[in-house]
Each structure stands twice: as structure tokens, then as C-alpha cells.
């Protein structure tokens, strides 16, 4: 039984750490996009790709956050 709890704790820690990394990357991308948006000679394709990556990160963050919320029926 303790082994199962240990595995759950390890998985929870991995998910929390992954969530932290995704949030950092999302924030960093937001800063890069903001700076690039101010540049008159910005590569629009590059900017579009960065925005798409940021949106994918947002979706991953939402999924992980949802997994970390315990079921109320349990």
C-alpha cells in the first residue's frame, strides 16, 4: 500500500514540476511576443508560430491543472 502512495506522490511531484516549467515557458514566450510585436521588421511567420506555441502551452497547462484537482466524488 505504501508503494502505491509513493508512486502517486512521485507522479504528483512530476506533474507539479511539469506545470511549473510550462508556466515559465508560457511567461517567457509572452515576453518575447510582446517585444517582437514592437519591432517594425518582425517576421510575421515567426510571430505567428510563437503565438501558436504559446496557445499550445496554455492548453497543456489547463490539462495538467485539471488533472491535479482531486475528484470531489472520491
C-alpha atoms as one frame of an Amber mdcrd trajectory, in Angstrom:
protein
   0.000   0.000   0.000   2.843   2.383   0.873   4.408   1.660  -2.523   1.236
   2.787  -4.288   1.140   6.002  -2.250   4.826   6.580  -3.023   4.158   6.170
  -6.752   1.217   8.585  -6.530   3.387  11.115  -4.687   6.133  10.824  -7.310
   3.666  11.266 -10.148   2.083  14.260  -8.396   5.518  15.836  -7.952   6.353
  15.246 -11.635   3.067  16.842 -12.698   3.564  19.855 -10.429   7.126  20.284
 -11.726   5.963  19.967 -15.348   3.245  22.541 -14.661   5.840  24.933 -13.227
   8.073  24.514 -16.293   5.165  25.063 -18.683   4.122  28.240 -16.856   7.677
  29.595 -17.040   7.909  28.835 -20.755   4.469  30.415 -21.333   5.506  33.571
 -19.464   8.809  33.761 -21.349   7.033  33.358 -24.688   4.623  36.118 -23.713
   7.561  38.455 -23.100   9.239  37.530 -26.406   5.990  38.024 -28.331   5.461
  41.413 -26.693   8.963  42.563 -27.631   8.727  41.247 -31.178   5.351  42.939
 -31.662   7.063  46.284 -31.117   9.587  45.613 -33.903   8.597  47.092 -37.266
  10.673  44.495 -39.115   9.302  41.470 -37.311   8.977  38.198 -39.164   5.210
  37.662 -39.118   5.545  33.920 -39.665   7.881  33.613 -36.690   5.491  35.679
 -34.561   2.561  33.502 -35.606   4.498  30.337 -34.693   5.387  31.742 -31.278
   1.747  32.623 -30.623   0.679  29.121 -31.661   3.281  27.593 -29.324   2.052
  29.837 -26.504  -1.530  28.695 -27.090  -0.458  25.032 -27.055   1.316  25.639
 -23.752  -1.822  27.245 -22.351  -3.807  24.135 -23.301  -1.217  21.834 -21.703
  -1.276  23.933 -18.537  -5.066  23.750 -18.368  -4.983  19.947 -18.810  -2.389
  19.481 -16.088  -4.232  21.794 -13.711  -7.389  19.804 -14.326  -5.574  16.538
 -13.542  -4.225  17.972 -10.282  -7.695  18.852  -8.982  -8.955  15.909  -6.930
 -12.275  14.318  -7.803 -14.939  15.542  -5.399 -16.839  12.249  -5.667 -13.875
  10.172  -4.459
